[in-house]
């Protein structure tokens, strides 16, 4: 079950990254879908699988798009562990709380990748508006997905049916 | 957000195991990164690059195809509603292009006459194919992307990428059907360039969102609006491709001007690019 959760969420995140960029939707193409997948895996509350899942998902991102293979794997493994430990201790009730945590995680991810690039490849660190925009959009997308996931669609549909019958 | 009653911390053994897995995973990542940071270790494409591109090719191609179908459907619905307005716009555009074509033909004739006078060779970029840019990563100073064509279509590492407006980047590594590319705005990208009006040469570097031009003498007269193009001095990019326009030029701290350049190509809205043939060895300095 955990493996299925990992595979589906990681492949969906990679697919979403490519689909949003190919469709030329600027706002959605800035969302860190892979971080959302890692957070989804971590929400299961198993730090070990969240760490490994985060590392593999991050490595996939590195291989496809990053110059330093392992930077995102490092960041996302760490974030997977932290988010899983957090989800054991705190219940993030509500889309706003999820959005806030994801935005903060996205910023931390960017900081870690930039710091590793600076240390190992001497790449200039550029954390600016782009990173904050990505954090905000990742938070918003994650919050919206959480809301859609938790929304009682079936009850709502039944309620509407009952209203029609009356 | 609230503290749960039902949820409890992990038992000691599970917690220790989770910490061990974290330490081993982070250690493995650090080892992988250190291997690339060695001199000569991070330059070219690696086995990991090629394997990763090959593994994810079906996912990437499937997602790209799906999104393009969706976009085409949305476009056709939109064009049905806006056909009349679109028709008018296209008529105006055709008229403008005809005028432009007339002017360019005159200029081409003039250029040919001048070339005959100086016995110079004409430069025309060798366009191999047009390919979609499937994804762009914008993290920190990095601007990397995935190209939806690979070695099977004739894409080679080092192939320059451009759009009609100007230079976009170059190919880093290829698999049969995908290629990893670096955009000209990436902090690790450098291009040999020259100011078209004065002929001053320098190096254009990426800054994430924009570009800057280094190593242009402080005595050079560079003004905002000057066009910058590839100089063909780096052995990677052929000469004569537009890079951008000077946004500002001021005296830097050293002997060189601090020149900010606006890219000609709109980097935030690139969907398809032209893949050019790599610069031939020996083109450097031509």
Interface residues (C-beta under 8 A of the other chain):
Chain A: X11 X14 X15 X16 X17 X18 X19 X20 X21 X22 X23 X24 X26 X29 X30 X45 X47 X48 X51 X52 X55 X59 X60 X61 X63 X64 X65 X66 X67 X68 X69 X70 X71 X73 X74 X77 X78 X81 X84 X85 X88 X89 X90 X91 X92 X93 X94 X97 X110 X113 X114 X116 X117 X120 X121 X123 X124 X125 X126 X127 X128 X130 X131 X134
Chain B: X1 X2 X3 X4 X7 X8 X9 X10 X14 X15 X17 X18 X21 X22 X25 X26 X28 X29 X30 X32 X33 X34 X36 X37 X42 X46 X48 X49 X51 X52 X53 X56 X59 X60 X62 X63 X64 X66 X67 X68 X70 X71 X132 X133 X134 X135 X136 X137 X138 X139 X140 X141 X142 X144 X145 X146 X180 X182 X187 X188 X207 X208 X209 X268 X269 X271
